[in-house]
Amino acid sequence: MSQHIQHHHPQQPQYVHYTGPPGAQLTVAPQDTTRQPQPTRQSSQQPAQQQHPSPPTVGTSAATASSSAQALPLVATGDWTKDLVQLAKNAELKKHALTLQLHTAHVLSAHATLDSKSKAVQDIREQKNKLDSERTRLLNALREINEDRDKADLMEVSLEKECNDLRSKITQLTDGEYAIAKRDVDRLRQELGQLPLPSLQEQLEEKNTQYLNERRLNGNESQASSGSAKRPATEQPEGQPATGKRPRGRPKGSKNKAKSTEAV
């Protein structure tokens, strides 16, 4: 009877958790996302477990762990560390490429500025060379002008000296021999009933007028013949005959000498 009661009231099953050998660590493998699990094998195992329930033991738990490990094999995925390194290198490459582009733009801008400055320097050098040539030409012209001016000064001094000598000589003749001869001639002409001779000043004015008229006529003829007559560098002063032409009339002093001889 007691056995029959025990048969109808079985003991409840006790489960034991298997932690593995001491010192070993349980590792969980990552799930395989590329392969689907086999549902047929699991479904076939489930009815078997339902049909044959048995209390779990240490051996059965170990077999279950080994079977689950065999059902889910470890699958190697891609090397994500290499991908991270590649991404980091690409980011660093973009950073350095931007920096290189910035420096390249600065270098190109500096080259453009350098080219413009070099052209400006070349233009300034050409202008400086032109100015140096012009300065040399002007200095040579100034030197020639100074030489001509010195010659003109010397000529002026020489001519001024000659003029002073001639003035003194004219004054000496006018006040001396000419005055004596003029008085004698005027006295004799008055005795003979003739008009007196014109004064020396009137004769000089008449000669100057005649000289100016001849010069004007000669100038007009030369302009009409050549069309563009060049003016001489140095003109003869008024009152002096032109070189190469013989003055009209008697030479100075010939008439006075003749009259003085007659009076004697």
Secondary structure, DSSP 8 states (H G I E B T S, - for coil): -HHHHHHHS-----------STT---------SSS---HHHHHHHHHHHHHS-----HHHHHHHHHHHHHHS-------HHHHHHHHHHHHHHHHHHHHHHHHHHHHHHHHHHHHHHHHHHHHHHHHHHHHHHHHHHHHHHHHHHHHHHHHHHHHHHHHHHHHHHHHHHHHHHHHTHHHHHHHHHHHHHHHTT------HHHHHHHHHHHHHHHHHHHHHHHHHHHSS----SS---TTS--TT---SS--TTHHHHHHHHHH-
